[in-house]
Amino acid sequence: MSRGQNESRSSRTRALWWLAGVAAVLALGAGILAIRLPERPRADAGGPTVSGGGTGSAGVRRETRPTLDPARFVGKPARAHQVAREMPDVLDRLYCYCECDRYLGHRSLLSCYTDGHAAT
């Protein structure tokens, strides 16, 4: 085999490996896009309730109980309870990942700030 044929074969091999790499990356990307996270359980089994002056989507709030007084806590838990008081609509739209909706009957992350669960 001549030197020119070896270089031609070598460049074709590199091109094939490069194409295989691109195809693998595209397949991986497609696989990642195809993955669907499992549906989160809906905590508002009783249906949403309308809050007084909520700024959430159409004023719908799942948790209607008031948050605990931040003065009952110190440090980071006190600040967290203060934030929960200042922006309840935001926390009410967030899902709590500790599964307290299953075991404590919570409706959203805001629920954790109504019974002291957030401080534990």
PyMOL CGO cylinders between C-alpha atoms (Angstrom):
from pymol import cmd
from pymol.cgo import CYLINDER

trace = [
    CYLINDER, 0.00, 0.00, 0.00, 1.40, 3.42, -0.86, 0.3, 1, 1, 1, 1, 1, 1,
    CYLINDER, 1.40, 3.42, -0.86, 1.82, 6.27, 1.54, 0.3, 1, 1, 1, 1, 1, 1,
    CYLINDER, 1.82, 6.27, 1.54, -1.04, 8.23, -0.09, 0.3, 1, 1, 1, 1, 1, 1,
    CYLINDER, -1.04, 8.23, -0.09, -3.44, 5.35, 0.38, 0.3, 1, 1, 1, 1, 1, 1,
    CYLINDER, -3.44, 5.35, 0.38, -2.48, 5.05, 4.07, 0.3, 1, 1, 1, 1, 1, 1,
    CYLINDER, -2.48, 5.05, 4.07, -3.10, 8.75, 4.65, 0.3, 1, 1, 1, 1, 1, 1,
    CYLINDER, -3.10, 8.75, 4.65, -6.42, 8.55, 2.81, 0.3, 1, 1, 1, 1, 1, 1,
    CYLINDER, -6.42, 8.55, 2.81, -7.51, 5.53, 4.87, 0.3, 1, 1, 1, 1, 1, 1,
    CYLINDER, -7.51, 5.53, 4.87, -6.32, 7.23, 8.08, 0.3, 1, 1, 1, 1, 1, 1,
    CYLINDER, -6.32, 7.23, 8.08, -8.28, 10.41, 7.34, 0.3, 1, 1, 1, 1, 1, 1,
    CYLINDER, -8.28, 10.41, 7.34, -11.39, 8.37, 6.50, 0.3, 1, 1, 1, 1, 1, 1,
    CYLINDER, -11.39, 8.37, 6.50, -11.03, 6.47, 9.78, 0.3, 1, 1, 1, 1, 1, 1,
    CYLINDER, -11.03, 6.47, 9.78, -10.69, 9.75, 11.72, 0.3, 1, 1, 1, 1, 1, 1,
    CYLINDER, -10.69, 9.75, 11.72, -13.73, 11.15, 9.93, 0.3, 1, 1, 1, 1, 1, 1,
    CYLINDER, -13.73, 11.15, 9.93, -15.75, 8.06, 10.79, 0.3, 1, 1, 1, 1, 1, 1,
    CYLINDER, -15.75, 8.06, 10.79, -14.71, 8.26, 14.45, 0.3, 1, 1, 1, 1, 1, 1,
    CYLINDER, -14.71, 8.26, 14.45, -15.58, 11.95, 14.47, 0.3, 1, 1, 1, 1, 1, 1,
    CYLINDER, -15.58, 11.95, 14.47, -19.00, 11.24, 12.98, 0.3, 1, 1, 1, 1, 1, 1,
    CYLINDER, -19.00, 11.24, 12.98, -19.54, 8.42, 15.47, 0.3, 1, 1, 1, 1, 1, 1,
    CYLINDER, -19.54, 8.42, 15.47, -18.67, 10.83, 18.29, 0.3, 1, 1, 1, 1, 1, 1,
    CYLINDER, -18.67, 10.83, 18.29, -21.08, 13.46, 17.00, 0.3, 1, 1, 1, 1, 1, 1,
    CYLINDER, -21.08, 13.46, 17.00, -23.80, 10.83, 16.63, 0.3, 1, 1, 1, 1, 1, 1,
    CYLINDER, -23.80, 10.83, 16.63, -23.17, 9.63, 20.19, 0.3, 1, 1, 1, 1, 1, 1,
    CYLINDER, -23.17, 9.63, 20.19, -23.41, 13.18, 21.56, 0.3, 1, 1, 1, 1, 1, 1,
    CYLINDER, -23.41, 13.18, 21.56, -26.63, 13.79, 19.62, 0.3, 1, 1, 1, 1, 1, 1,
    CYLINDER, -26.63, 13.79, 19.62, -28.10, 10.50, 20.85, 0.3, 1, 1, 1, 1, 1, 1,
    CYLINDER, -28.10, 10.50, 20.85, -27.16, 11.37, 24.41, 0.3, 1, 1, 1, 1, 1, 1,
    CYLINDER, -27.16, 11.37, 24.41, -28.73, 14.80, 24.06, 0.3, 1, 1, 1, 1, 1, 1,
    CYLINDER, -28.73, 14.80, 24.06, -31.90, 13.30, 22.62, 0.3, 1, 1, 1, 1, 1, 1,
    CYLINDER, -31.90, 13.30, 22.62, -32.00, 10.78, 25.46, 0.3, 1, 1, 1, 1, 1, 1,
    CYLINDER, -32.00, 10.78, 25.46, -31.67, 13.51, 28.04, 0.3, 1, 1, 1, 1, 1, 1,
    CYLINDER, -31.67, 13.51, 28.04, -34.45, 15.50, 26.39, 0.3, 1, 1, 1, 1, 1, 1,
    CYLINDER, -34.45, 15.50, 26.39, -36.65, 12.43, 26.23, 0.3, 1, 1, 1, 1, 1, 1,
    CYLINDER, -36.65, 12.43, 26.23, -36.36, 11.72, 29.95, 0.3, 1, 1, 1, 1, 1, 1,
    CYLINDER, -36.36, 11.72, 29.95, -39.46, 12.85, 31.74, 0.3, 1, 1, 1, 1, 1, 1,
    CYLINDER, -39.46, 12.85, 31.74, -39.51, 13.46, 35.45, 0.3, 1, 1, 1, 1, 1, 1,
    CYLINDER, -39.51, 13.46, 35.45, -42.31, 11.66, 37.24, 0.3, 1, 1, 1, 1, 1, 1,
    CYLINDER, -42.31, 11.66, 37.24, -45.38, 13.71, 37.93, 0.3, 1, 1, 1, 1, 1, 1,
    CYLINDER, -45.38, 13.71, 37.93, -45.40, 15.22, 41.39, 0.3, 1, 1, 1, 1, 1, 1,
    CYLINDER, -45.40, 15.22, 41.39, -48.40, 14.29, 43.46, 0.3, 1, 1, 1, 1, 1, 1,
    CYLINDER, -48.40, 14.29, 43.46, -50.92, 17.08, 43.71, 0.3, 1, 1, 1, 1, 1, 1,
    CYLINDER, -50.92, 17.08, 43.71, -51.17, 18.18, 47.30, 0.3, 1, 1, 1, 1, 1, 1,
    CYLINDER, -51.17, 18.18, 47.30, -54.39, 20.13, 46.78, 0.3, 1, 1, 1, 1, 1, 1,
    CYLINDER, -54.39, 20.13, 46.78, -56.73, 17.16, 46.76, 0.3, 1, 1, 1, 1, 1, 1,
    CYLINDER, -56.73, 17.16, 46.76, -59.54, 19.27, 48.16, 0.3, 1, 1, 1, 1, 1, 1,
    CYLINDER, -59.54, 19.27, 48.16, -59.22, 21.80, 45.35, 0.3, 1, 1, 1, 1, 1, 1,
    CYLINDER, -59.22, 21.80, 45.35, -57.66, 25.23, 45.39, 0.3, 1, 1, 1, 1, 1, 1,
    CYLINDER, -57.66, 25.23, 45.39, -58.98, 27.99, 47.58, 0.3, 1, 1, 1, 1, 1, 1,
    CYLINDER, -58.98, 27.99, 47.58, -59.00, 31.65, 46.67, 0.3, 1, 1, 1, 1, 1, 1,
    CYLINDER, -59.00, 31.65, 46.67, -56.86, 33.88, 48.83, 0.3, 1, 1, 1, 1, 1, 1,
    CYLINDER, -56.86, 33.88, 48.83, -57.83, 37.37, 49.83, 0.3, 1, 1, 1, 1, 1, 1,
    CYLINDER, -57.83, 37.37, 49.83, -55.31, 39.46, 47.92, 0.3, 1, 1, 1, 1, 1, 1,
    CYLINDER, -55.31, 39.46, 47.92, -52.96, 36.92, 46.43, 0.3, 1, 1, 1, 1, 1, 1,
    CYLINDER, -52.96, 36.92, 46.43, -50.73, 37.92, 43.58, 0.3, 1, 1, 1, 1, 1, 1,
    CYLINDER, -50.73, 37.92, 43.58, -50.35, 34.34, 42.43, 0.3, 1, 1, 1, 1, 1, 1,
    CYLINDER, -50.35, 34.34, 42.43, -51.87, 32.95, 39.28, 0.3, 1, 1, 1, 1, 1, 1,
    CYLINDER, -51.87, 32.95, 39.28, -55.45, 34.22, 39.42, 0.3, 1, 1, 1, 1, 1, 1,
    CYLINDER, -55.45, 34.22, 39.42, -55.12, 34.64, 43.21, 0.3, 1, 1, 1, 1, 1, 1,
    CYLINDER, -55.12, 34.64, 43.21, -55.35, 30.89, 43.82, 0.3, 1, 1, 1, 1, 1, 1,
    CYLINDER, -55.35, 30.89, 43.82, -53.64, 29.66, 46.94, 0.3, 1, 1, 1, 1, 1, 1,
    CYLINDER, -53.64, 29.66, 46.94, -53.48, 26.06, 48.14, 0.3, 1, 1, 1, 1, 1, 1,
    CYLINDER, -53.48, 26.06, 48.14, -52.41, 26.82, 51.73, 0.3, 1, 1, 1, 1, 1, 1,
    CYLINDER, -52.41, 26.82, 51.73, -54.70, 29.15, 53.64, 0.3, 1, 1, 1, 1, 1, 1,
    CYLINDER, -54.70, 29.15, 53.64, -53.35, 28.78, 57.18, 0.3, 1, 1, 1, 1, 1, 1,
    CYLINDER, -53.35, 28.78, 57.18, -51.20, 31.67, 58.47, 0.3, 1, 1, 1, 1, 1, 1,
    CYLINDER, -51.20, 31.67, 58.47, -47.46, 31.19, 58.88, 0.3, 1, 1, 1, 1, 1, 1,
    CYLINDER, -47.46, 31.19, 58.88, -45.95, 31.00, 62.35, 0.3, 1, 1, 1, 1, 1, 1,
    CYLINDER, -45.95, 31.00, 62.35, -44.55, 34.15, 63.95, 0.3, 1, 1, 1, 1, 1, 1,
    CYLINDER, -44.55, 34.15, 63.95, -40.84, 34.52, 63.07, 0.3, 1, 1, 1, 1, 1, 1,
    CYLINDER, -40.84, 34.52, 63.07, -40.21, 35.79, 66.62, 0.3, 1, 1, 1, 1, 1, 1,
    CYLINDER, -40.21, 35.79, 66.62, -40.67, 32.21, 67.85, 0.3, 1, 1, 1, 1, 1, 1,
    CYLINDER, -40.67, 32.21, 67.85, -37.40, 31.24, 66.14, 0.3, 1, 1, 1, 1, 1, 1,
    CYLINDER, -37.40, 31.24, 66.14, -33.78, 32.38, 66.07, 0.3, 1, 1, 1, 1, 1, 1,
    CYLINDER, -33.78, 32.38, 66.07, -31.17, 32.53, 63.32, 0.3, 1, 1, 1, 1, 1, 1,
    CYLINDER, -31.17, 32.53, 63.32, -31.87, 31.07, 59.88, 0.3, 1, 1, 1, 1, 1, 1,
    CYLINDER, -31.87, 31.07, 59.88, -35.25, 29.55, 60.82, 0.3, 1, 1, 1, 1, 1, 1,
    CYLINDER, -35.25, 29.55, 60.82, -36.42, 33.00, 61.98, 0.3, 1, 1, 1, 1, 1, 1,
    CYLINDER, -36.42, 33.00, 61.98, -35.34, 34.58, 58.70, 0.3, 1, 1, 1, 1, 1, 1,
    CYLINDER, -35.34, 34.58, 58.70, -36.95, 31.78, 56.70, 0.3, 1, 1, 1, 1, 1, 1,
    CYLINDER, -36.95, 31.78, 56.70, -40.25, 32.26, 58.54, 0.3, 1, 1, 1, 1, 1, 1,
    CYLINDER, -40.25, 32.26, 58.54, -40.00, 36.02, 57.93, 0.3, 1, 1, 1, 1, 1, 1,
    CYLINDER, -40.00, 36.02, 57.93, -39.55, 35.41, 54.19, 0.3, 1, 1, 1, 1, 1, 1,
    CYLINDER, -39.55, 35.41, 54.19, -42.51, 33.02, 54.24, 0.3, 1, 1, 1, 1, 1, 1,
    CYLINDER, -42.51, 33.02, 54.24, -44.59, 35.80, 55.75, 0.3, 1, 1, 1, 1, 1, 1,
    CYLINDER, -44.59, 35.80, 55.75, -43.39, 38.34, 53.21, 0.3, 1, 1, 1, 1, 1, 1,
    CYLINDER, -43.39, 38.34, 53.21, -43.96, 36.22, 50.10, 0.3, 1, 1, 1, 1, 1, 1,
    CYLINDER, -43.96, 36.22, 50.10, -46.46, 33.45, 50.82, 0.3, 1, 1, 1, 1, 1, 1,
    CYLINDER, -46.46, 33.45, 50.82, -47.70, 33.29, 47.21, 0.3, 1, 1, 1, 1, 1, 1,
    CYLINDER, -47.70, 33.29, 47.21, -44.24, 32.32, 46.00, 0.3, 1, 1, 1, 1, 1, 1,
    CYLINDER, -44.24, 32.32, 46.00, -43.78, 29.56, 48.57, 0.3, 1, 1, 1, 1, 1, 1,
    CYLINDER, -43.78, 29.56, 48.57, -47.32, 28.33, 47.94, 0.3, 1, 1, 1, 1, 1, 1,
    CYLINDER, -47.32, 28.33, 47.94, -46.40, 27.64, 44.29, 0.3, 1, 1, 1, 1, 1, 1,
    CYLINDER, -46.40, 27.64, 44.29, -43.37, 25.53, 45.27, 0.3, 1, 1, 1, 1, 1, 1,
    CYLINDER, -43.37, 25.53, 45.27, -43.39, 21.81, 45.95, 0.3, 1, 1, 1, 1, 1, 1,
    CYLINDER, -43.39, 21.81, 45.95, -41.71, 20.56, 49.14, 0.3, 1, 1, 1, 1, 1, 1,
    CYLINDER, -41.71, 20.56, 49.14, -39.49, 17.58, 48.35, 0.3, 1, 1, 1, 1, 1, 1,
    CYLINDER, -39.49, 17.58, 48.35, -39.49, 16.02, 51.82, 0.3, 1, 1, 1, 1, 1, 1,
    CYLINDER, -39.49, 16.02, 51.82, -42.83, 14.34, 51.03, 0.3, 1, 1, 1, 1, 1, 1,
    CYLINDER, -42.83, 14.34, 51.03, -44.62, 16.11, 53.87, 0.3, 1, 1, 1, 1, 1, 1,
    CYLINDER, -44.62, 16.11, 53.87, -47.67, 16.26, 51.60, 0.3, 1, 1, 1, 1, 1, 1,
    CYLINDER, -47.67, 16.26, 51.60, -47.98, 12.49, 52.00, 0.3, 1, 1, 1, 1, 1, 1,
    CYLINDER, -47.98, 12.49, 52.00, -47.22, 12.23, 55.71, 0.3, 1, 1, 1, 1, 1, 1,
    CYLINDER, -47.22, 12.23, 55.71, -48.30, 15.55, 57.19, 0.3, 1, 1, 1, 1, 1, 1,
    CYLINDER, -48.30, 15.55, 57.19, -51.04, 16.61, 54.79, 0.3, 1, 1, 1, 1, 1, 1,
    CYLINDER, -51.04, 16.61, 54.79, -49.14, 19.65, 53.55, 0.3, 1, 1, 1, 1, 1, 1,
    CYLINDER, -49.14, 19.65, 53.55, -50.36, 21.37, 50.40, 0.3, 1, 1, 1, 1, 1, 1,
    CYLINDER, -50.36, 21.37, 50.40, -47.17, 23.23, 49.35, 0.3, 1, 1, 1, 1, 1, 1,
    CYLINDER, -47.17, 23.23, 49.35, -43.86, 24.50, 50.69, 0.3, 1, 1, 1, 1, 1, 1,
    CYLINDER, -43.86, 24.50, 50.69, -45.80, 27.25, 52.45, 0.3, 1, 1, 1, 1, 1, 1,
    CYLINDER, -45.80, 27.25, 52.45, -47.49, 24.59, 54.61, 0.3, 1, 1, 1, 1, 1, 1,
    CYLINDER, -47.49, 24.59, 54.61, -44.13, 23.82, 56.23, 0.3, 1, 1, 1, 1, 1, 1,
    CYLINDER, -44.13, 23.82, 56.23, -44.13, 27.33, 57.69, 0.3, 1, 1, 1, 1, 1, 1,
    CYLINDER, -44.13, 27.33, 57.69, -47.58, 26.98, 59.26, 0.3, 1, 1, 1, 1, 1, 1,
    CYLINDER, -47.58, 26.98, 59.26, -46.80, 24.19, 61.72, 0.3, 1, 1, 1, 1, 1, 1,
    CYLINDER, -46.80, 24.19, 61.72, -43.09, 24.41, 62.60, 0.3, 1, 1, 1, 1, 1, 1,
    CYLINDER, -43.09, 24.41, 62.60, -42.04, 21.69, 60.18, 0.3, 1, 1, 1, 1, 1, 1,
    CYLINDER, -42.04, 21.69, 60.18, -39.72, 24.11, 58.34, 0.3, 1, 1, 1, 1, 1, 1,
    CYLINDER, -39.72, 24.11, 58.34, -37.66, 24.68, 61.49, 0.3, 1, 1, 1, 1, 1, 1,
    CYLINDER, -37.66, 24.68, 61.49, -36.80, 21.00, 61.92, 0.3, 1, 1, 1, 1, 1, 1,
]
cmd.load_cgo(trace, "trace")
